[in-house]
């Protein structure tokens, strides 16, 4: 395999800008890696090969453009983010033939920055799942060990980057569905503050939780991608109008002197021994670099899983009502009346996980259950937000494992990877969260991620802290062929 596919996005960008390599050479390295790894890991649903080759030829003919920070860099996009003229199915038979007319706002910004969209990655159907086993089309595998899941819902994106098929991938984080697969596959995964990145063009699962973000191999790569994607979008009423900082600035700091790292007791319980051991070694490292470790409590953490499940189901039930087989989507033909059309189109076009979630959401939104379930969950969500607001009075960042275990086996009967208690709180509170690869488990030899959570719109301190830790951690040797 070409050594180019092993490099970071920042390194590839620099080589392209100085013309040490051509765009076509970089693209060929990625395509060769796709040909080698795709039969085994099934990360991609659609490849945009011919268009990418044409774009690479045009870029080489024009020459490097220093005004485009991603000039010539191949990336992939999760299949629940709209891409013009490329099928966008969200992993569902219901949308198997859907081709958007325009790009999502974040995709348009990436294209304007010079990125080459290489393909669409596999996702759990309509973003509902935690292992990428719920896609209607294929099951993705973890490149570190194909017998294990890559995580989900954006497991295809994580597998694509970790196997060298591209230099970054964009996914959607609803309750950890970007950070969890990044952790399982040894990547940096970042969910920005709610509103920092436009939601226009995302296939909404839970609108008040979803946020698009990058998966990359280094913190600097993530900072660059985020800087390109972020910014106000008048088409998105949830988009904040705050100016976008220079996220790369300060990433080379070599000390954490004066940083207060909060350690919630609730997040450091019920961990596997290898996750606990590896993450606590990183805490020792942080302390040696000058950070102060501050014990604290987020008392409403035990309710996070239930609150996130109820709110996700309720919002998904509402959002997915438009997939009825009438206006667009899969339509069952052998029907007698309108009721049959709705019933059979949805039951045959949607998978079991989606139907289970929709039924739960419809139940909690019914007139008799709205108050005891949905309203109560919304109230507890506010208490979870207040836990964080109180925590910031005693610490600058909160630190915890991303997942309680490493990536489980495919088809695991107990499904421990579906627990969202460690990742969903920042979605409920609208805060930035980053997972940093910090080592491999001694028993599983699979990646382990450590999560950093920061105050609202304080992505800069999260990225700087992660970059400082990254400098002092051994680099993972990705399982490239």
C-alpha positions in Angstrom: 0.0 0.0 0.0 1.2 3.5 -0.7 2.6 5.2 2.4 0.4 8.2 1.5 -2.7 6.6 3.0 -1.0 6.4 6.4 -0.4 10.1 6.7 -2.5 12.6 8.6 -4.8 15.0 6.8 -2.6 18.0 7.8 0.5 16.3 6.4 -1.3 15.4 3.1 -2.6 18.9 2.8 1.0 20.3 3.2 2.4 17.9 0.6 -0.4 18.8 -1.8 0.1 22.6 -1.3 3.9 22.3 -2.0 3.2 20.0 -5.0 5.4 17.2 -3.5 2.6 14.9 -4.4 -0.3 15.3 -6.9 -4.0 15.0 -6.1 -4.2 12.1 -8.4 -1.5 10.2 -6.5 -3.2 10.8 -3.2 -6.6 9.8 -4.6 -5.0 6.6 -6.1 -3.6 5.7 -2.7 -7.1 5.9 -1.2 -8.8 4.0 -4.0 -6.2 1.3 -3.8 -6.9 1.0 -0.1 -10.6 0.9 -0.7 -10.0 -2.0 -3.1 -7.9 -3.8 -0.6 -10.0 -3.3 2.6 -13.6 -2.8 1.4 -14.4 -6.5 0.9 -13.5 -7.2 4.5 -14.9 -4.2 6.4 -17.8 -2.9 4.2 -17.4 0.7 5.2 -18.9 2.3 2.1 -22.4 2.2 0.7 -21.6 4.3 -2.4 -18.3 5.2 -4.1 -18.0 8.4 -6.1 -14.9 7.1 -8.0 -15.2 8.5 -11.5 -16.3 12.0 -10.3 -13.4 12.0 -7.8 -10.9 11.1 -10.5 -12.2 13.9 -12.8 -12.0 16.4 -9.9 -8.5 15.3 -9.1 -7.4 15.9 -12.7 -8.9 19.3 -12.7 -7.3 20.3 -9.4 -3.9 19.1 -10.6 -4.3 21.1 -13.8 -5.2 24.3 -11.8 -2.5 23.9 -9.2 -2.6 24.3 -5.4 -4.9 26.9 -3.9 -3.6 28.1 -0.5 -7.1 29.7 0.1 -8.6 26.3 0.2 -7.5 24.5 3.4 -8.6 21.1 2.2 -7.5 21.4 -1.4 -7.3 17.9 -3.0 -7.9 15.9 0.3 -10.2 12.9 -0.1 -12.9 12.5 2.6 -16.1 10.5 3.0 -19.5 11.5 4.3 -21.9 9.4 6.4 -25.0 8.4 4.4 -27.4 10.3 6.6 -26.0 13.7 5.4 -27.3 15.0 2.1 -24.9 15.1 -0.9 -26.1 16.5 -4.2 -26.2 13.9 -7.1 -25.1 11.1 -4.8 -27.6 8.7 -3.3 -28.3 9.4 0.4 -30.3 6.6 1.9 -29.5 6.8 5.6 -29.0 3.1 5.5 -32.7 2.5 4.8 -34.6 0.7 2.2 -37.2 3.4 2.5 -34.8 5.9 0.9 -32.9 3.5 -1.4 -33.5 5.6 -4.5 -33.3 9.1 -2.9 -30.8 11.4 -4.5 -30.7 14.9 -2.9 -30.8 18.0 -5.1 -28.4 20.0 -2.9 -25.6 19.4 -0.4 -25.9 19.8 3.3 -24.5 23.1 4.5 -21.4 21.4 6.0 -20.8 19.4 2.9 -21.0 22.5 0.7 -18.4 24.2 3.0 -16.1 21.2 2.7 -16.3 21.2 -1.1 -15.7 24.9 -1.2 -12.6 24.3 0.9 -11.3 21.9 -1.9 -12.1 18.5 -0.4 -12.9 15.6 -2.7 -16.0 13.5 -1.7 -14.9 10.0 -2.2 -18.0 8.2 -1.1 -20.9 7.7 1.4 -20.3 5.5 4.4 -22.6 2.9 6.0 -24.8 3.9 8.9 -27.4 2.2 11.2 -30.7 2.8 9.5 -31.9 6.4 9.9 -29.3 6.9 12.6 -30.9 4.4 15.1 -28.4 1.9 16.4 -25.0 1.7 18.0 -23.1 -0.9 16.0 -23.8 -0.4 12.3 -25.5 -3.8 12.3 -28.9 -2.2 11.7 -28.2 -0.9 8.2 -30.6 -2.2 5.5 -27.7 -2.9 3.1 -24.6 -4.3 4.8 -22.9 -4.8 8.2 -19.6 -2.8 8.6 -16.7 -4.3 10.6 -14.0 -2.9 12.8 -10.7 -2.7 10.9 -8.8 -3.6 14.0 -10.6 -6.9 14.2 -13.4 -7.7 11.7 -15.0 -10.0 14.2 -16.0 -6.8 16.2 -18.4 -4.0 15.5 -17.0 -0.6 14.5 -19.7 1.2 16.6 -22.6 3.2 15.4 -24.6 4.7 14.1 -21.7 6.1 12.0 -19.6 3.0 12.2 -18.9 3.1 8.4 -17.2 6.5 8.7 -15.0 5.3 11.5 -14.1 2.1 9.6 -13.3 4.1 6.5 -10.8 6.5 8.2 -9.2 3.7 10.4 -8.6 1.5 7.4 -6.9 4.3 5.3 -9.7 4.7 2.7 -9.8 8.5 3.4 -8.2 11.1 5.6 -11.4 12.2 7.4 -15.1 11.4 7.5 -18.1 13.4 8.6 -20.8 11.8 10.7 -23.7 12.8 12.9 -23.6 12.6 16.7 -27.0 12.1 18.4 -26.2 10.4 21.7 -22.6 9.5 21.0 -23.1 8.0 17.5 -19.9 9.7 16.3 -17.7 9.6 19.4 -18.5 5.9 20.2 -17.4 4.5 16.8 -14.4 6.8 16.8 -13.4 5.4 20.2 -13.9 1.8 19.0 -11.8 2.4 15.9 -8.9 4.4 17.5 -9.8 7.8 16.1 -10.4 11.4 17.2 -14.1 12.1 17.1 -15.6 15.5 17.9 -19.1 16.8 18.5 -19.2 20.6 18.6 -21.6 22.7 20.7 -25.2 22.6 19.5 -25.5 25.2 16.8 -21.8 25.6 16.1 -22.2 23.5 12.9 -25.3 24.0 10.7 -27.8 21.2 10.8 -29.2 22.1 7.3 -29.1 19.0 5.1 -28.8 16.4 7.9 -31.3 13.6 7.9 -32.7 14.4 11.4 -33.1 11.6 13.9 -33.5 13.7 17.0 -33.4 17.3 16.0 -32.5 18.7 19.4 -29.6 16.4 19.8 -28.1 15.8 16.3 -24.8 17.6 15.4 -22.5 16.9 12.5 -18.8 16.4 13.3 -15.5 15.0 12.0 -13.6 11.7 12.6 -9.9 12.0 11.9 -6.6 10.4 13.0 -5.2 13.4 14.8 -6.5 16.3 16.9 -5.0 18.9 14.5 -6.9 17.2 11.6 -10.2 17.5 13.6 -9.5 21.2 14.4 -8.9 22.0 10.7 -12.1 20.2 9.6 -14.2 21.8 12.3 -12.9 25.3 11.4 -14.1 24.7 7.8 -17.5 23.3 8.8 -18.4 25.7 11.5 -20.2 29.0 11.1 -23.6 30.6 11.0 -26.1 29.4 8.4 -29.2 31.5 7.8 -31.0 28.3 6.6 -30.7 26.8 10.1 -32.6 28.5 12.9 -30.6 26.6 15.5 -27.3 27.9 14.1 -25.5 30.2 16.4 -24.1 33.5 15.1 -20.9 33.4 17.1 -17.7 33.9 15.0 -15.6 30.9 14.4 -12.3 30.9 16.3 -8.9 29.7 14.9 -9.2 26.2 16.4 -5.7 25.2 15.3 -4.1 28.1 17.3 -2.5 26.9 20.5 -2.5 23.2 19.6 1.3 22.9 20.1 1.2 23.8 23.8 3.3 21.4 25.8 1.7 21.9 29.3 -1.6 21.6 31.0 -0.5 23.9 33.8 -3.5 25.5 35.6 -6.1 23.3 33.9 -8.7 21.8 36.2 -9.9 18.4 35.0 -13.2 17.3 36.6 -13.7 13.6 37.2 -17.4 12.8 37.8 -17.6 9.8 40.1 -20.6 8.5 38.1 -18.6 8.2 34.9 -15.8 6.2 36.4 -17.9 3.3 37.6 -18.7 -0.1 36.0 -15.8 0.1 33.5 -14.0 -2.9 32.1 -10.6 -3.4 33.8 -8.6 -2.6 30.7 -10.6 0.6 30.0 -10.2 1.7 33.6 -6.5 1.0 33.6 -5.6 2.7 30.3 -7.7 5.8 31.1 -6.3 6.2 34.6 -2.8 6.2 33.1 -3.8 9.2 31.0 -5.0 10.9 34.2 -1.6 10.4 35.7 -0.1 11.9 32.5 -2.4 14.9 32.7 -1.4 15.5 36.3 2.3 15.3 35.4 1.8 18.0 32.7 0.3 20.3 35.3 -3.4 19.6 35.3 -5.3 19.5 38.6 -7.7 16.5 39.0 -10.9 17.6 40.6 -13.4 15.0 41.9 -17.0 16.0 41.3 -20.5 14.7 40.9 -23.0 14.9 38.2 -25.9 13.6 40.2 -28.5 13.2 37.5 -26.2 11.0 35.4 -28.1 7.8 36.2 -31.1 9.2 34.3 -29.1 10.1 31.1 -29.7 6.8 29.4 -33.5 6.8 30.0 -33.9 10.5 29.2 -31.9 10.3 25.9 -33.9 7.2 24.9 -37.3 8.8 25.5 -36.4 12.1 23.8 -34.7 10.4 20.8 -37.7 8.1 20.3 -40.2 11.0 20.5 -38.3 13.2 18.1 -37.6 10.3 15.7 -41.3 9.4 15.7 -42.1 12.9 14.7 -39.3 13.4 12.2 -39.8 10.0 10.5 -43.6 10.5 10.0 -42.8 12.0 6.6 -41.5 8.6 5.4 -44.9 7.3 4.4 -44.5 6.1 0.9 -46.7 8.9 -0.5 -44.5 11.9 -1.2 -41.2 10.0 -1.6 -39.5 6.8 -0.3 -40.3 3.2 -0.8 -43.9 2.5 -1.8 -45.6 -0.9 -1.5 -47.6 -1.5 -4.6 -50.1 -4.2 -3.7 -52.4 -2.1 -1.6 -56.2 -1.8 -1.4 -56.5 1.6 0.3 -54.6 4.5 1.9 -54.3 2.7 5.2 -52.7 -0.3 3.5 -50.3 2.0 1.7 -49.1 3.5 4.9 -49.0 0.2 6.8 -47.2 -1.9 4.2 -44.8 0.8 2.9 -43.5 1.6 6.4 -43.5 -2.0 7.7 -41.6 -3.3 4.6 -39.5 -0.2 4.0 -38.3 0.3 7.6 -36.2 -2.1 9.8 -37.1 -3.5 13.2 -34.9 -1.1 15.2 -36.5 1.9 13.5 -40.1 0.6 13.9 -39.3 -0.2 17.6 -38.1 3.4 18.1 -41.0 4.9 16.3 -43.5 2.9 18.3 -41.9 3.9 21.5 -41.8 7.6 20.4 -45.5 7.5 19.4 -46.3 5.9 22.8 -44.6 8.6 24.9 -46.1 11.4 22.8 -49.7 10.1 23.1 -52.1 12.2 25.1 -52.1 9.9 28.2 -48.3 9.4 28.3 -47.0 12.8 27.2 -46.8 14.2 30.7 -45.4 11.2 32.6 -42.8 10.4 29.9 -41.9 13.1 27.5 -42.5 16.1 29.7 -40.8 14.4 32.6 -37.8 13.6 30.4 -37.6 17.2 29.3 -37.5 18.4 32.9 -34.8 15.9 33.9 -32.8 17.1 30.8 -32.8 20.5 32.3 -31.5 19.2 35.5 -28.7 17.4 33.6 -27.8 20.7 32.0 -27.7 22.4 35.4 -25.3 19.6 36.7 -22.8 20.8 34.0 -23.4 24.5 34.7 -22.6 23.8 38.4 -19.5 21.7 37.5 -17.9 24.5 35.5 -17.6 26.5 38.7 -15.0 24.0 39.9 -13.4 22.7 36.7 -12.5 23.8 33.2 -13.1 20.4 31.5 -14.7 17.1 32.4 -12.8 13.9 31.7 -14.2 10.4 31.4 -13.9 7.2 29.4 -15.8 7.4 26.1 -17.2 3.8 26.4 -17.2 1.3 29.3 -15.7 -1.4 27.1 -13.8 -1.9 23.9 -15.7 -2.8 20.7 -17.9 -5.8 21.3 -18.2 -8.8 19.0 -20.6 -8.7 16.1 -24.1 -10.0 16.9 -23.3 -9.8 20.7 -26.4 -11.0 22.5 -26.0 -8.7 25.5 -25.4 -5.6 23.3 -23.2 -3.7 25.9 -22.2 -1.2 23.1 -25.7 0.2 23.1 -25.2 1.9 26.5 -25.2 5.7 26.0 -24.8 6.8 29.6 -21.2 8.1 29.1 -21.8 9.9 25.8 -25.4 11.2 25.7 -25.1 13.8 28.4 -23.2 16.3 26.3 -25.9 16.0 23.6 -28.6 16.6 26.1 -26.7 19.7 27.4 -25.6 20.9 23.9 -21.9 20.9 24.9 -18.8 20.0 22.9 -17.3 16.5 23.4 -14.2 14.9 22.0 -12.9 11.3 22.2 -9.2 10.9 22.0 -7.5 7.5 21.3 -5.3 6.7 24.4 -4.2 3.2 23.9 -5.1 -0.5 23.3 -6.6 -2.9 25.8 -4.2 -5.5 27.0 -6.7 -8.3 26.6 -8.7 -7.2 23.6 -5.9 -5.3 21.8 -8.7 -3.0 20.6 -8.6 0.9 20.9 -9.8 2.7 24.0 -11.0 6.3 23.9 -10.9 9.0 26.6 -13.6 11.7 26.4 -13.1 15.4 27.1 -16.2 17.6 27.6 -16.2 21.4 27.8 -18.5 24.4 28.4 -20.8 25.7 25.6 -18.9 27.1 22.6 -15.5 26.4 24.3 -14.3 24.0 21.6 -10.9 25.6 21.7 -9.9 24.5 25.2 -11.1 20.9 24.4 -9.0 20.7 21.3 -5.9 22.3 23.0 -6.1 19.9 25.9 -6.6 16.9 23.6 -3.7 18.0 21.4 -1.4 18.3 24.4 -2.2 14.9 25.7 -1.8 13.5 22.2 1.8 14.7 22.0 2.7 12.6 25.0 0.8 9.5 24.1 2.2 6.7 21.9 0.7 6.8 18.4 -1.6 3.9 17.5 -0.4 1.8 14.6 -3.5 1.6 12.5 -4.3 -1.8 11.0 -3.6 -0.9 7.4 -3.0 -3.6 4.9 
